[in-house]
Amino acid sequence: MVQRPGEQVQIGTARLDIMAVLEDGSLGRPKLTIAVDVAMWAALITISGYVPVPLSGAD
């Protein structure tokens, strides 16, 4: 059982099913990363990067 904040943090990353136009004009899919502190149920969410989209449109 977790008793103190920061004792256990669970982290996950997922690619979002949306397209974004990046600063250089290319297309990419954002990667969302979330970290949840189990003791406090506090979440830190960030866009951790982009996965380039191939010109063919297939993943």
Secondary structure by P-SEA (a helix, b strand, c coil): cccccccbbbbbbbbbcccccccccbbbbbbbbbbbcccccbbbbcccbbbbbcccccc
